[in-house]
Amino acid sequence: MNIVETQNLKKFFQSKKGTVKAVNDVSLEVIKGETLGIVGESGCGKTTLGRTILKLIKPTSGKIYFDEKPLFDLKLNPTKAKGMLEDDGIDPKLRKSFKMNKYELSTNARVSKTDPNSWRIDDDGATYLVKGEENSLKVYSVMDITDIDEKEMRKHRKKMNIVFQDPVSALNPQMTVYDHLNRPLVIHKMVSSEDEKLRKMVDILNTMGLKAEHLIRYPHELSGGQKQRVCIARALCLEPDFLVLDEPTSALDVSVQSKILKLLDRAKEKFDVSYMFISHNINLVRAISDRLGVMYLGKVVEIGETSDVFQDPKHPYTQALFRSVPQPDPDKKVEDPLSGQVPSPVDPPEGCSFADRCPDKMGICERKDPDFREAYGRRVACHLYKKKKS
């Protein structure tokens, strides 16, 4: 099951030079209980993607789904059921299957295909996803948060949170650690008494390797690692289901980074939270992520199991990115560095955004943007992989 899913998500900004396509047609999912790593060069859209998913900035188009829950299996022949879903309107047999499972579809219900094996049913505020899984079709309920207003979105804020990159700017220098933890707990009415609040604060601080005495300290009295632990504790105190970690260790020493990663693993198990871990540090993401997504110029070009992607990267950009990682050997030089410059997000290429720098470029690459398709047990946006392979 997915805790978060995006479909064709876009976020464009207007500038003096034109429209900046910061996030351009991104479809991905974060599975419940996993850590999804997002890597790529600086400026590729990683942070904008994370903030757009959380609705901290409004998406230009696309869909954002949150908190997927299984409802029932469609007791229909999968082949026939797919035909019903692809027809305009709602087939009577499909309505009957929903009704048998105590879910009534209104006359306003509409079906739209989201990918080759998935459909969305929108019905007066309710959203259902129908997904083909092996030889069956499963129906899920999801929360479509794409277009809800800020007042309604605030009700869901405690379930999806973020840890920002710079702990210094993320903390108010005039507030103690107690104040930073107290504010979200009070706003979202997470505690009923002062005693309960203090117990919760101390518990979350202990999880992050801090003590009760840190509650009375101001940010300037904390080390860099302690500041970041407070930021993580503030995000986790609301017991979120989904947490975006936006380069949470980039401002820390290597030894402190390792401690923070271990604390994040501990917190993940304790609070049953799913992470989106954003970083440009390849080795760091490799250590913490279950699956890995690679971004280039606002698009996800490859996504799959972390071990599979590192062992055998398929997209030419992923291959070049991994080759550029420095090795702890003074005699070993970086092989085959990428030539050329990253195109401007204001005026991206008409075809594949990586075509001008790709060593495997073909004629079609300059004419057509590749589909994000299944290949070798993952999804890759590349014309080199035209057919599904496993």
Secondary structure, DSSP 4 states (H G I P E B T S, - for coil): -EEEEEEEEEEEEEETTEEEEEEEEEEEEEETT-EEEEE-STTSSHHHHHHHHTTSS--SEEEEEEEEEEEEE--S-HHHHHHHHHSSS--HHHHHHHHHTT----TT-EEEEEETTEEEEEETTEEEEEEEETTEEEEEEEEE-SS--HHHHGGGGGGEEEE-S-HHHHS-TTS-HHHHHHHHHHHTT--SSHHHHHHHHHHHHHHTT--GGGGG--GGGS-HHHHHHHHHHHHHTT--SEEEEESTTTTS-HHHHHHHHHHHHHHHHHHT-EEEEE-S-HHHHHHH-SEEEEEETTEEEEEEEHHHHHHS--SHHHHHHHHTSPPS-TTPPPPSPPPS-PPPTTS--SS-TTGGG-TT--GGGGTSPPPEEEETTEEEE-TT--S---
